Amino acid sequence: MTSKYDISICMPAYRTQLWERLYDSASEAVGPDYTWELILVGPNDPPPILAEKKNFKFFKDYGSPARCAQISTVLAEGELMMFGSDDGYFLKDSIKECIEIHDSLPYKDFIIA
């Protein structure tokens, strides 16, 4: 099965005022060489500018952050999946570097935790 994205970034999200910055930082963290999607789950509606993005998914749920993270995995379409613990932001190239480390490992078929 071919994945739609290289990586799915899944996280619970509550602070809508940070979501645009989060999306922009995810783009810089992944870089242009990989396809990605951002999946947020939480009780607040996303800003309209994010709702228009093709690689943005949102699911409304009023549960705990742990429940929100679990729900996001059902929506993920990436070959790889990562979890963020909150709706903060990412450092430039940080996710790209993690993908490159993963791709260099000889045991890609195992889950690395």
C-alpha distances in whole Angstrom, upper triangle without the diagonal:
4,6,10,12,13,15,16,19,21,24,27,29,33,35,34,36,34,31,31,32,29,27,29,29,25,25,27,26,22,24,23,21,18,16,17,18,21,21,24,26,29,32,33,32,30,33,32,31,28,27,27,24,21,19,22,21,24,25,28,29,32,31,32,30,28,27,26,24,22,22,20,17,16,16,14,11,11,10,13,16,19,22,25,28,30,30,32,31,29,31,30,27,27,23,23,25,23,19,21,23,19,18,22,21,21,19,16,15,17,18,21,23
4,7,9,10,12,14,18,19,23,26,28,32,33,32,34,32,29,29,30,27,24,26,26,22,22,24,23,19,21,20,17,14,13,14,15,18,19,23,25,28,31,32,31,29,30,30,29,26,25,24,22,18,17,19,19,22,24,27,29,32,31,32,29,28,27,26,23,22,22,19,17,16,15,13,9,9,8,12,14,18,21,24,27,29,28,30,28,27,28,27,24,24,21,20,22,21,17,19,21,18,17,20,21,21,20,16,15,18,18,21,23
4,5,7,9,10,14,16,19,22,24,28,29,28,31,28,25,25,26,23,21,23,23,19,19,21,20,16,18,17,15,12,10,11,11,15,15,19,21,25,28,28,27,25,27,27,25,22,22,22,19,15,13,16,16,19,20,24,25,29,28,28,26,25,24,22,20,19,19,16,14,14,12,10,6,5,5,9,11,15,18,20,24,25,25,26,25,23,25,24,22,21,18,17,20,18,15,18,19,17,16,19,20,21,19,16,15,17,17,19,21
4,7,9,10,13,15,19,22,23,26,28,26,28,26,23,23,24,21,18,20,21,17,16,19,19,15,17,16,14,11,8,9,9,13,14,18,20,23,26,26,25,23,24,23,22,19,19,18,15,12,10,13,13,17,19,23,24,28,28,28,26,25,24,22,20,20,19,16,14,14,12,9,6,6,8,11,12,15,18,20,24,24,23,25,23,22,24,23,21,21,18,17,20,19,16,19,21,19,18,21,22,24,23,19,19,21,20,21,23
4,5,7,10,13,16,20,21,25,25,24,26,24,20,20,21,18,16,17,17,14,13,16,15,12,13,13,11,8,5,5,7,10,12,16,19,22,25,25,24,21,23,23,21,18,18,18,14,12,9,12,13,16,18,22,24,27,27,27,24,23,23,21,18,19,18,15,14,14,12,9,6,4,6,8,10,12,15,17,21,22,21,22,20,18,20,19,17,17,14,13,17,16,13,15,18,16,15,19,20,22,21,17,18,19,18,19,21
4,7,10,13,17,20,22,25,26,25,27,24,21,21,21,18,16,17,17,13,13,15,13,10,12,11,10,6,5,6,9,12,14,17,20,24,27,27,26,23,25,25,23,20,21,20,17,15,12,14,15,19,21,24,26,29,28,27,24,24,24,22,19,19,19,16,14,16,14,11,8,5,5,6,9,11,14,16,20,21,21,21,19,17,18,17,15,15,11,10,13,12,9,12,14,12,11,15,16,18,18,14,15,17,16,16,18
4,6,10,13,17,18,22,23,22,24,21,18,19,19,16,14,16,15,11,11,14,12,9,12,12,11,8,7,5,7,9,11,14,17,20,24,24,23,21,23,23,22,18,19,19,16,14,11,12,13,16,18,22,23,25,25,24,21,20,21,18,15,16,16,13,12,14,12,9,8,4,6,5,5,7,11,13,16,18,17,18,16,14,16,16,14,13,9,10,13,11,8,12,14,12,12,16,17,19,18,14,16,16,14,15,16
4,6,10,13,15,19,20,20,22,19,16,17,17,14,12,15,14,11,12,15,13,11,14,15,14,11,9,6,5,6,7,11,13,17,20,21,20,18,20,21,20,16,17,18,14,13,9,10,10,13,14,18,19,22,21,20,17,17,17,15,12,13,13,9,9,11,9,6,6,5,8,6,5,6,8,11,14,15,15,16,15,14,17,17,15,14,11,12,15,13,12,15,17,14,16,19,20,22,20,17,17,18,15,16,16
4,7,10,12,16,17,17,19,16,13,14,14,11,10,13,12,8,11,13,11,10,13,15,16,12,11,7,6,5,6,8,11,14,18,18,18,16,18,20,18,15,16,17,14,14,10,10,10,12,14,17,17,20,19,18,15,15,16,13,10,12,13,9,9,12,11,8,10,9,11,9,6,5,6,7,11,11,11,12,12,11,14,15,14,12,9,12,14,12,12,16,17,15,17,20,21,23,22,19,19,19,16,16,15
4,7,9,13,15,15,18,15,13,15,16,12,12,15,14,11,14,16,14,14,17,19,19,16,14,11,8,6,5,6,8,11,15,16,16,15,18,19,19,15,16,18,16,15,12,10,9,10,11,14,14,16,15,14,11,11,12,9,7,9,9,6,7,10,9,8,11,10,13,11,7,6,5,6,9,10,10,12,13,13,16,18,17,15,13,16,18,15,15,19,19,18,20,23,23,25,23,20,21,20,16,16,15
4,6,10,12,13,15,13,11,14,14,11,12,15,14,12,15,17,15,16,19,21,22,19,17,14,11,8,6,5,7,9,13,14,15,14,16,19,19,15,16,19,17,17,14,12,11,10,11,12,12,14,13,12,8,9,10,7,5,9,9,7,9,12,11,11,14,14,17,14,11,8,6,5,6,6,7,10,11,12,16,18,19,16,14,18,19,17,18,21,22,20,23,26,25,28,26,23,24,22,19,18,16
4,7,10,11,14,13,11,15,15,12,14,17,16,15,18,20,18,19,22,25,26,23,21,17,14,11,8,6,5,6,9,11,13,12,16,18,19,16,16,19,18,19,17,14,12,10,10,10,9,10,10,8,5,8,8,5,5,9,9,8,11,13,13,13,17,17,20,18,14,12,9,8,7,6,7,10,13,15,18,21,22,19,18,21,23,21,22,25,25,24,26,29,29,31,29,27,27,25,22,21,19
4,6,7,10,9,8,12,13,10,12,15,15,14,17,19,18,19,22,25,26,23,21,18,15,11,9,6,6,5,8,8,10,10,12,16,16,13,14,18,17,18,16,13,12,9,10,10,10,11,11,10,8,11,11,8,9,13,12,11,14,16,15,16,19,19,22,20,17,15,12,9,9,6,5,9,12,14,18,20,22,20,19,22,24,22,23,27,27,26,29,31,31,34,32,29,30,28,25,24,22
4,6,9,9,9,13,14,12,14,17,17,17,20,22,21,22,25,28,29,27,25,21,18,14,13,9,8,6,7,6,9,10,12,16,17,15,15,19,19,21,19,16,14,12,12,10,10,10,11,11,9,13,13,10,12,15,15,14,17,19,18,19,22,23,26,24,20,18,15,13,11,8,7,10,13,17,20,23,24,23,22,25,27,25,27,30,30,30,32,35,35,38,36,33,33,32,28,28,25
4,5,6,7,10,11,10,13,15,15,16,19,20,20,22,24,27,29,27,25,21,19,15,14,11,11,9,10,8,10,10,11,15,15,14,15,19,19,21,20,16,16,13,14,13,14,13,15,14,12,16,17,14,15,19,18,17,20,22,21,21,24,24,27,25,22,20,17,14,13,9,7,9,12,15,19,21,23,22,22,25,27,26,27,30,31,30,33,35,36,39,37,35,35,34,30,29,27
4,5,5,8,10,10,11,14,15,15,18,19,20,21,23,25,28,26,24,20,18,14,13,10,11,10,10,7,8,6,7,11,12,10,12,15,16,18,17,14,14,12,13,12,14,14,16,16,15,18,18,15,16,20,18,17,20,22,20,21,23,24,27,25,22,20,18,15,15,11,8,10,12,16,19,21,23,23,22,25,27,26,27,30,31,31,33,36,36,39,38,35,36,35,31,31,29
4,6,7,8,10,12,13,14,16,18,19,20,22,23,25,28,26,25,22,19,16,16,13,15,13,13,10,11,9,8,12,12,12,14,17,17,20,19,16,17,15,17,16,18,18,20,19,18,21,22,18,20,23,22,20,23,25,23,23,26,26,29,27,24,22,20,17,17,13,10,10,12,16,18,20,23,22,22,25,27,27,28,31,32,32,34,37,37,41,40,37,38,37,33,32,30
4,6,5,6,9,10,11,12,14,16,16,18,20,22,25,23,22,19,17,14,14,12,14,13,14,12,13,10,10,13,13,11,14,17,16,19,17,15,16,14,17,17,18,19,20,19,16,20,21,17,18,21,21,18,21,24,21,21,24,23,26,24,21,19,17,14,14,10,7,7,8,12,15,17,19,19,19,22,24,23,25,27,28,28,31,33,34,37,36,33,35,34,30,29,27
4,5,5,6,9,10,10,12,14,15,16,18,20,23,21,19,16,14,10,11,9,12,12,13,11,11,8,8,11,10,8,11,13,12,15,14,11,12,11,14,14,16,17,19,18,16,19,19,16,16,19,18,16,19,21,18,18,20,20,23,22,19,17,15,13,14,11,7,8,9,12,15,16,18,18,17,20,22,22,23,26,27,27,29,31,32,36,34,31,32,32,29,28,26
4,5,5,6,9,10,11,13,14,16,17,18,21,20,18,16,14,11,13,12,15,15,17,14,13,9,8,10,8,7,10,12,11,14,13,11,13,13,16,17,20,21,22,22,20,22,23,19,19,22,21,18,21,23,20,20,21,21,24,23,21,19,18,15,17,14,10,10,10,12,15,15,18,18,18,20,22,23,23,26,27,27,29,32,33,36,35,32,34,33,30,29,28
4,5,5,6,8,10,11,12,14,15,18,20,19,18,16,15,12,14,13,16,17,19,16,16,13,11,14,12,10,14,15,14,17,15,13,16,16,19,20,22,23,24,23,20,22,24,20,20,23,23,20,22,24,22,21,22,22,24,22,20,18,17,14,16,13,9,8,7,9,11,12,15,15,16,18,20,21,22,24,25,26,28,30,31,35,34,31,33,32,30,28,27
4,6,5,6,9,10,10,12,14,17,19,17,16,13,12,9,11,10,14,15,17,15,15,12,12,15,13,10,14,15,13,16,13,11,13,14,16,18,19,21,21,20,17,19,20,17,16,20,19,16,19,21,19,18,19,18,21,19,17,14,13,11,12,10,7,6,5,7,10,12,14,13,13,16,18,18,19,21,23,23,25,27,28,32,31,28,30,29,26,25,23
4,5,5,6,9,10,11,12,14,17,15,13,11,9,7,10,10,14,15,18,16,15,11,11,13,11,8,11,12,10,12,10,8,11,12,16,18,20,22,22,22,19,21,21,18,17,20,19,16,18,20,17,16,17,16,19,18,16,15,14,12,15,13,10,10,8,9,12,12,14,14,13,15,18,18,18,21,23,23,24,27,28,31,31,27,29,29,26,25,24
4,5,5,6,9,10,11,13,16,15,14,12,12,10,14,14,18,19,21,19,18,14,13,15,12,10,14,14,11,14,12,11,15,16,19,21,23,25,26,25,22,24,25,21,20,23,23,19,21,23,21,19,20,19,21,20,18,17,17,15,17,15,12,11,8,9,10,10,12,13,13,14,17,18,18,21,23,23,24,27,28,32,32,29,30,30,28,26,26
4,5,5,6,9,10,13,15,14,14,12,12,11,14,14,18,19,22,20,20,16,16,18,15,13,17,17,15,16,14,13,16,17,21,22,24,25,26,24,21,23,24,21,19,23,23,19,21,23,21,19,20,18,20,18,17,15,15,13,15,14,11,9,6,5,7,7,9,10,10,12,14,15,16,18,20,21,22,24,26,29,29,26,29,28,26,24,23
4,5,5,6,8,11,13,11,11,9,9,8,11,12,16,18,21,20,19,16,16,18,15,13,16,16,13,14,11,11,14,15,18,21,22,24,24,23,20,21,22,19,17,20,20,16,17,20,18,16,16,14,17,15,13,12,12,11,14,13,11,10,7,6,8,8,9,9,8,10,13,13,13,16,18,18,19,22,23,27,26,23,25,25,22,21,21
4,5,5,6,8,11,10,9,8,9,9,13,15,19,21,24,22,21,17,17,18,15,13,16,15,12,13,10,11,15,17,20,23,25,27,27,26,23,24,25,22,20,23,22,19,20,22,19,17,17,15,17,16,15,14,15,14,18,17,14,14,10,9,10,8,9,10,9,10,13,14,14,16,18,19,19,22,24,27,27,24,26,26,24,23,23
4,6,5,8,11,11,12,11,13,13,16,18,21,23,26,25,24,20,20,21,18,16,19,19,16,17,14,15,18,20,24,26,28,29,30,28,25,26,27,24,22,25,25,21,22,25,22,20,20,18,19,17,17,16,17,15,18,18,16,14,10,8,8,5,6,8,9,9,12,13,14,15,17,19,19,21,24,27,27,25,27,27,25,24,24
4,6,9,11,10,11,10,12,12,15,17,20,22,26,24,24,21,21,23,20,17,20,21,17,18,15,15,18,20,23,25,27,28,28,26,23,24,25,22,20,23,23,20,20,23,21,18,19,16,17,15,14,13,14,13,16,16,14,13,9,6,6,4,4,5,5,6,8,10,11,12,14,15,16,18,20,24,24,21,24,24,22,20,20
4,7,8,6,8,7,10,11,14,17,20,23,26,25,25,21,22,23,20,17,20,20,16,16,13,14,17,19,22,25,27,29,28,27,24,24,25,22,20,22,22,19,19,21,19,16,16,13,14,12,12,12,14,14,17,18,16,15,12,9,10,8,6,7,5,5,8,9,9,11,13,14,14,17,19,22,22,19,22,22,20,19,20
4,6,6,9,9,12,14,17,20,23,26,29,28,27,23,23,24,20,18,21,20,17,17,14,16,19,22,25,28,30,32,32,31,27,28,29,26,24,26,26,22,22,24,22,19,18,15,16,15,16,15,18,17,21,21,19,18,14,12,11,8,6,9,8,6,10,12,11,12,15,16,16,18,20,24,24,21,24,25,23,22,23
4,6,8,10,13,15,19,21,25,28,31,29,28,24,24,24,21,19,21,20,16,16,14,16,20,23,26,29,31,34,34,33,30,30,31,28,26,28,27,23,23,25,23,20,18,16,17,16,18,18,20,20,24,24,22,21,18,15,15,12,10,13,12,9,13,15,13,13,17,17,17,19,22,25,25,22,25,26,25,24,26
4,7,10,14,16,20,23,26,29,32,31,30,27,27,27,24,21,23,22,18,17,15,18,21,24,27,30,32,35,35,34,30,30,31,28,26,27,27,24,23,25,22,19,17,14,14,14,16,17,20,21,25,25,24,23,20,17,16,13,11,13,11,8,11,13,11,11,15,15,13,16,19,21,22,19,22,23,23,22,24
4,6,10,13,16,19,23,26,29,29,27,24,25,25,22,19,21,20,16,15,12,15,18,21,24,27,29,32,31,30,27,27,28,25,22,24,24,20,19,21,19,15,14,11,11,11,13,14,17,18,22,22,21,21,18,16,16,14,11,13,10,8,11,12,9,10,14,13,12,15,18,20,21,17,20,21,20,20,21
4,7,11,14,17,20,24,27,26,24,21,22,22,19,17,18,17,13,11,9,12,14,18,21,24,26,29,29,29,26,26,26,23,21,22,21,18,17,18,16,13,11,9,10,11,12,14,16,17,21,22,20,21,18,16,17,15,13,15,11,10,14,14,11,14,17,16,15,18,20,23,22,19,20,22,21,21,22
4,7,10,13,17,20,23,22,21,18,19,20,17,14,16,15,12,10,7,9,11,14,17,21,22,25,25,25,22,22,22,19,17,19,18,14,14,16,13,10,9,7,10,9,10,11,13,14,18,18,17,17,15,14,16,15,13,13,10,11,14,13,11,14,17,16,16,19,21,23,23,19,20,21,19,19,20
4,6,10,13,16,20,19,18,15,16,17,15,12,12,13,10,8,5,6,7,11,14,17,19,22,22,22,19,20,19,16,15,16,15,11,12,13,10,8,8,8,11,11,10,11,12,13,16,16,15,16,15,14,17,16,15,15,12,13,17,16,14,18,20,18,19,22,23,26,25,21,22,22,20,20,21
4,6,10,13,16,16,15,12,14,15,14,10,11,13,10,10,6,5,6,8,11,14,16,19,19,19,16,17,17,13,12,14,13,10,11,13,10,9,10,10,13,12,10,10,10,10,13,13,11,13,12,12,15,16,16,15,12,15,18,16,16,19,21,19,21,24,25,27,26,23,23,23,21,21,20
4,7,10,13,13,13,11,14,15,15,11,11,13,11,11,8,6,5,6,8,11,13,16,16,16,13,14,14,10,9,11,10,6,9,10,7,7,10,11,14,13,10,10,10,10,12,12,11,14,14,14,18,19,19,18,15,18,20,18,18,22,23,21,23,26,26,29,27,24,24,23,20,21,20
4,7,10,10,10,9,12,14,14,11,11,14,13,14,11,8,6,5,7,9,10,12,13,13,11,12,12,8,8,11,9,7,10,12,10,11,14,14,18,16,13,12,10,10,11,10,8,12,13,15,18,20,20,19,17,20,22,20,20,24,25,24,26,29,29,31,30,26,27,26,23,23,21
4,7,9,10,10,13,16,17,13,13,16,16,16,14,11,8,6,5,6,6,9,9,10,8,10,9,5,7,9,7,6,10,11,10,12,15,17,20,18,15,14,12,11,12,10,10,14,16,18,21,23,24,22,20,23,25,23,23,27,28,26,28,31,31,33,31,28,28,27,23,24,22
4,6,8,9,13,16,17,14,14,18,18,19,17,14,11,8,7,5,5,6,8,9,8,11,9,6,9,12,10,10,14,14,14,16,19,20,23,22,18,17,14,13,13,11,10,14,16,19,23,25,26,24,23,26,28,26,26,30,30,29,31,34,34,37,34,31,31,30,26,26,24
4,7,9,13,15,18,16,15,19,19,21,20,16,14,10,8,5,5,5,8,10,10,13,12,9,13,15,13,13,17,17,16,19,22,24,27,26,22,21,18,17,16,14,13,16,19,22,26,28,29,28,26,29,31,30,30,34,34,33,35,38,38,40,38,35,35,34,30,30,28
4,6,9,12,15,13,12,16,17,19,19,15,13,10,9,7,8,9,12,13,13,16,15,12,15,17,15,15,19,19,18,20,23,24,28,26,23,22,19,17,17,14,12,15,18,21,25,27,28,27,26,29,31,30,30,34,34,33,35,38,39,41,39,36,36,35,32,32,30
4,7,9,12,10,9,13,14,16,16,13,11,8,9,7,10,12,15,16,16,19,17,14,17,19,16,15,19,19,17,19,22,23,27,26,23,22,20,19,19,16,14,17,19,21,25,26,28,27,26,28,31,30,30,33,35,33,35,38,39,41,40,36,36,36,33,33,31
4,6,8,7,6,10,11,14,14,10,9,7,9,9,12,14,17,18,17,19,18,15,17,19,17,15,19,19,16,18,20,21,25,24,21,20,19,17,18,15,12,15,16,19,22,23,25,24,23,25,28,27,27,31,32,31,33,36,37,39,38,34,35,34,31,31,30
4,6,6,6,9,11,14,14,11,12,11,13,13,16,18,20,21,20,23,22,18,20,23,20,18,22,22,19,21,22,23,27,26,24,23,21,19,20,17,14,16,16,19,22,23,25,25,24,26,29,29,29,32,33,33,34,37,38,41,40,37,37,37,34,34,32
4,5,5,7,9,12,14,11,12,12,14,15,18,20,23,24,23,26,24,21,22,24,22,20,23,23,20,21,22,24,27,27,25,25,23,22,23,20,17,19,19,21,24,25,26,27,25,27,30,30,30,33,35,34,35,38,39,42,41,38,38,38,35,35,34
4,6,6,7,11,12,10,12,13,16,17,20,22,25,26,24,26,26,22,23,25,23,20,23,24,20,21,22,22,26,26,24,23,23,21,23,20,17,18,17,19,22,22,23,24,23,24,28,28,27,30,32,32,33,36,37,40,39,36,37,37,34,34,33
4,5,5,9,9,7,9,9,13,14,18,20,22,23,21,23,22,18,19,21,19,17,19,20,17,17,18,19,23,22,20,20,19,18,20,17,14,15,15,17,20,20,21,22,20,22,25,25,24,27,29,29,30,33,34,37,36,32,33,33,31,30,30
4,6,8,9,7,8,8,11,13,16,19,21,23,21,23,22,18,19,21,18,16,19,19,15,16,17,19,23,23,21,21,20,20,21,19,16,18,18,20,23,23,24,24,23,24,28,27,26,29,31,30,31,35,36,38,37,33,34,34,31,32,31
4,6,9,8,10,11,14,16,20,23,25,26,24,26,25,21,22,24,21,19,21,21,17,18,18,19,23,23,22,23,22,22,24,22,19,21,20,21,24,23,24,25,23,24,28,28,26,29,32,31,31,35,36,39,37,34,34,35,33,33,33
4,6,5,8,11,14,17,20,23,25,26,23,25,24,20,20,22,20,17,19,19,15,15,15,16,20,20,19,19,20,19,22,20,17,19,18,18,21,20,21,22,20,20,24,24,23,26,28,27,27,31,32,35,34,30,31,32,30,30,30
4,6,8,11,15,18,21,24,25,26,24,25,24,21,20,22,19,16,18,17,14,13,13,14,17,18,18,19,20,20,23,22,19,21,19,20,22,21,21,22,20,20,24,23,22,24,27,26,26,29,31,33,32,28,29,30,28,28,29
4,7,10,14,17,20,23,24,24,22,22,22,18,18,19,17,14,15,15,12,11,10,11,14,15,14,15,16,17,20,19,17,18,17,17,19,19,18,19,16,17,20,20,18,21,24,22,22,26,27,30,29,25,26,26,24,25,25
4,7,10,13,16,19,20,21,19,20,19,15,15,17,15,12,14,14,11,11,11,12,16,16,14,15,15,15,17,16,14,16,15,16,19,19,19,19,17,18,22,21,20,23,25,24,24,28,29,31,30,27,27,27,25,25,25
4,7,10,13,16,17,18,16,18,16,13,13,14,12,9,11,11,8,9,11,12,16,16,14,15,14,15,17,16,14,17,17,18,21,22,22,21,19,20,24,22,21,25,26,25,26,29,30,32,30,27,27,27,24,25,24
4,7,10,13,14,16,14,16,14,11,12,13,10,9,12,12,9,11,13,15,19,19,16,16,15,15,16,14,13,16,17,19,22,23,24,23,21,23,26,24,24,27,29,27,28,32,32,34,32,29,29,29,26,26,25
4,6,10,11,13,13,14,12,9,11,11,8,8,11,11,9,12,15,17,20,20,17,17,15,16,16,15,14,18,19,21,25,26,27,25,23,25,28,26,26,29,30,28,30,33,33,35,33,30,29,29,26,27,25
4,7,9,12,12,14,12,9,12,13,10,10,14,13,12,15,18,20,24,23,20,20,17,17,17,16,15,18,20,23,27,28,29,28,25,28,31,29,29,32,33,31,33,36,36,38,36,33,32,32,28,29,27
4,6,9,10,11,9,7,10,11,9,10,14,13,13,16,20,22,25,24,20,20,17,17,16,15,15,19,21,24,27,29,30,28,26,29,31,29,29,33,33,31,34,37,36,38,36,33,32,31,27,28,26
4,7,9,11,9,8,12,13,11,13,16,17,17,19,23,25,28,26,23,22,18,18,16,15,16,19,22,25,28,31,32,30,28,31,33,31,31,35,35,33,36,39,38,40,38,35,34,33,29,30,27
4,7,8,6,6,10,10,10,12,15,15,16,19,22,24,26,25,21,20,17,17,15,14,16,19,22,24,28,31,31,29,27,31,32,29,30,34,33,32,34,37,36,38,35,33,32,30,27,27,24
4,5,5,6,9,10,11,13,15,16,17,19,23,24,26,24,20,18,15,14,12,12,14,17,20,22,26,29,30,27,25,29,30,27,28,32,31,30,33,35,34,36,34,31,31,29,25,25,22
4,5,5,6,9,10,11,13,15,16,17,21,21,23,21,17,15,11,11,8,8,11,14,17,19,22,25,26,23,22,25,26,24,25,28,28,26,29,32,31,33,31,28,28,26,22,22,19
4,5,5,6,9,10,11,14,15,16,20,20,22,19,16,14,11,11,9,11,13,16,19,20,23,26,26,23,22,25,26,23,24,27,27,25,28,30,29,31,28,26,26,23,20,19,17
4,5,5,6,9,10,12,13,15,19,20,22,20,16,15,13,13,12,13,15,18,21,22,26,28,28,26,23,27,28,25,26,29,29,27,29,32,31,33,30,27,26,24,21,21,19
4,5,5,6,9,10,11,13,17,18,20,18,15,14,11,11,10,11,12,16,18,19,23,25,26,23,21,24,26,23,24,27,27,25,28,31,30,32,30,27,26,25,21,21,19
4,5,5,7,9,10,11,15,15,17,15,11,10,7,9,8,10,12,15,16,17,21,23,23,20,18,21,23,20,20,24,24,22,24,27,26,28,26,23,23,21,17,18,16
4,5,5,7,10,10,14,15,17,15,12,12,10,12,12,14,15,18,20,21,24,26,26,23,20,23,25,22,22,25,25,22,25,28,26,28,25,23,22,20,17,18,16
4,5,6,7,9,13,15,17,16,13,13,12,13,14,15,16,19,20,21,25,27,26,24,21,24,26,23,23,27,27,24,26,30,29,30,28,25,24,22,19,21,19
4,5,5,6,10,12,14,13,10,10,9,11,12,13,13,17,18,18,22,23,23,21,18,21,23,20,20,24,24,22,24,27,26,28,26,23,22,21,18,19,18
4,5,5,9,10,12,11,8,9,9,12,14,15,16,19,19,19,23,24,23,21,18,20,22,19,18,22,22,19,21,24,24,25,23,20,18,18,15,16,16
4,6,9,11,13,13,11,13,13,16,17,18,19,22,22,23,26,27,26,24,21,23,25,22,21,25,25,22,24,27,26,28,25,22,20,20,17,19,19
4,7,9,12,13,11,13,13,15,17,18,17,20,21,21,24,25,24,23,20,21,24,22,20,24,25,22,23,27,27,28,26,22,21,21,19,21,20
4,6,9,9,7,10,11,14,16,17,17,20,19,19,22,22,21,20,16,18,21,18,16,20,21,18,20,23,23,25,22,19,18,19,16,18,18
4,7,9,9,12,14,16,19,20,20,22,21,20,23,23,21,20,17,18,20,18,16,19,21,18,18,22,22,24,22,18,17,18,17,19,19
4,5,6,10,12,15,18,20,19,21,20,18,20,20,18,17,14,14,17,15,12,15,17,14,15,18,19,20,19,15,15,16,15,16,17
4,7,10,14,17,20,22,22,23,22,20,22,21,18,18,14,14,16,14,11,14,15,12,12,15,16,17,15,11,12,13,12,14,16
4,7,10,14,17,19,19,20,19,17,19,19,16,15,11,12,13,11,8,12,13,10,11,14,14,16,14,11,11,12,10,11,13
4,7,10,13,15,16,17,17,15,17,18,16,14,11,13,14,11,10,14,14,12,14,17,16,19,17,13,14,13,11,11,11
4,7,10,12,13,14,14,12,15,16,15,12,9,12,13,10,10,14,14,12,15,17,17,20,18,15,16,15,12,11,10
4,6,9,11,12,12,12,15,17,16,13,11,14,15,13,14,17,17,15,18,21,20,23,21,18,19,17,14,13,11
4,6,7,8,9,9,13,15,15,12,11,15,16,13,15,18,18,17,20,23,22,25,24,21,22,20,17,16,13
4,7,8,10,12,15,18,18,15,14,18,19,16,18,22,21,20,23,25,25,28,26,24,25,22,19,17,14
4,6,9,11,14,17,19,16,16,19,20,18,20,23,23,23,26,28,28,31,29,27,28,26,22,21,18
4,7,10,13,16,18,16,15,19,20,19,21,24,24,24,26,29,29,32,31,28,29,28,24,23,21
4,7,10,13,16,14,14,18,19,18,20,23,23,23,26,28,28,32,31,28,30,28,25,23,21
4,7,10,12,11,11,14,16,16,18,20,21,21,24,26,26,30,29,27,29,28,24,23,21
4,7,8,7,8,11,12,12,14,16,17,18,20,22,23,27,26,24,26,25,22,20,19
4,6,5,8,10,11,12,14,16,16,18,20,21,23,26,27,25,27,26,24,21,20
4,6,8,9,10,12,13,14,16,18,19,20,22,26,27,24,27,27,25,22,22
4,6,5,6,9,10,10,12,14,15,16,19,22,23,21,24,24,22,20,20
4,5,5,6,9,10,11,13,14,16,17,21,21,19,22,21,19,17,17
4,5,5,6,9,10,11,12,14,16,19,19,17,19,19,17,15,15
4,5,5,6,9,10,11,12,15,18,19,16,19,19,18,16,17
4,5,5,6,9,10,11,13,16,17,16,19,19,17,15,16
4,5,5,6,9,10,11,15,15,13,16,15,14,11,12
4,5,5,6,9,10,13,14,11,14,14,13,12,14
4,5,5,6,9,12,14,12,15,16,15,14,16
4,5,5,7,10,11,10,14,14,13,11,13
4,5,5,9,9,7,10,10,10,9,11
4,6,8,9,7,11,12,13,12,15
4,7,9,8,12,13,14,13,16
4,6,6,10,10,11,10,14
4,6,9,10,12,12,16
4,6,6,9,9,13
4,5,8,9,12
4,7,9,13
4,6,10
4,6
4
